[in-house]
Amino acid sequence: MPDRHPRLAPRLRLKAGDAIAMGPGKAQLLELIQQHRSISAAARALKMSYRRAWLLVDTMNTCFQNPLVLTATGGSRGGGAELSEDGLKVLNLYRQYEKAVAERPELAELAALICDKSST
């Protein structure tokens, strides 16, 4: 029997002052930087401009005590990027936080109170 309540998906954003230090898009960008070892390759995977990706990385690096993304410029092998130790830790903690919130009983209670427009 299908679930009669719509599934709620929380989208968590962590703010540091006025800046969004971490959110779902930034977490995905970090994962792709770690996978591709490149900001530009991560941006391409997200169909995002390099400039936009760089601005997101810059915001994250500014919001945390230590940079989350470390970059290397040019040279014979070209540049590259990787997550710092703090970057890996922040990403892991953020994903754990997302999972914990998604599993909270209050979310199921809220879902039960939402009108499922797709069934009408």
N, C-alpha and C positions, 0 to 999 in steps of 0.2 A: 504494500500500500504506500503510495507516495506521501512524502511529508507534506502536511497541510499548511505549514508555516514557511514563509519565505526564508531563505538563508541570508543572514546578515553577515556582511564582511566588513569588519572595522578597518579603517585606514588611519593608522596612527602616525601622527606627526609630532616630533619633539622640537619644541621651540627653545632657542637660546636668545633671550631678548626678543627682538622683532624678526630675527632670522629663523628659518626652518632648518635646524641642524641635521635632522634625519627624518626621512619619510619613506614611503614605499618606493618611489621613483629613485631616490638616492641610494637606497639599499640595493635595488636592482642594478644600478650603475656600478656600485662597488663590486657586486658579484661578477659583472661582466668585465670590469677592469682586471679583477683577479684571474678570470678565465683567459682573457686575451692578452694580458700584460701590456695593455695599451688603452689610453683614453680615447684615441680616435677610432680604434676598432670597436670599443664598447659603445661609442656614440653611433657608429654605423649599425651595429646590432640593434640599437634602440630606435633607429631611423631619426636620429637627433643630430643637430649640427655639432661640430667639434666645439665651437664657441659656447654653446649652451652647456655641453658636458663639462667643459673647463670651468665655467662659472659655478656649476653645482659642486664640483670638486673643491673649488676655491672657497665656497661658502662652508662646506664641511670642514676643510682644513683650518679655517678661521674660527669656527665655533668650538672646536675641541682643543684641549690643552696641547696636544701634539698632532701633527698632520696625520690624516687617515690614509692619504695617497702620497706615495713617494714617486718622484719622476726623475728620469735621466734624459738629458738632451742629446740630440744628434750623435756625432761620432761615426766611426766606420760601420758600426752595427745599427746605427739609428738610435732613436730614443726609446723610451718605454716607460711603463708605470707599473707599480705594484702596491698592494696594501701594506701599510706598516703593521707592526704588531698591534698597535692601538686600533688600526683600521679593522683588522680581523676580529679583535675583541668587541668593538662597537657593533659591527655587523652581526656577530653571533648573539650578542646581548639583545639587539633590536629584534632579531628573528625569534628569540626566546620570548621576548615581551609580546610580540604579535601573537604567537601561539597561545600564551597564557591568557591573553585578553579574549581570543577567539573561543577558548574553552570555558570561560566564566559562565556560571548559570544565569547571571543577569542578562547575558546576550540572548540566550534561549527565551527568557521571559519577554524581552523586548521584541523578539521575532514573533512571538505568539500574539503580540498586540498590533502588529503591522498588518495593514490591509494588503492582501496579495492581488495586485491589479492584473496580473497575467492570467488569472482564472476567470475573469469577467468577460 
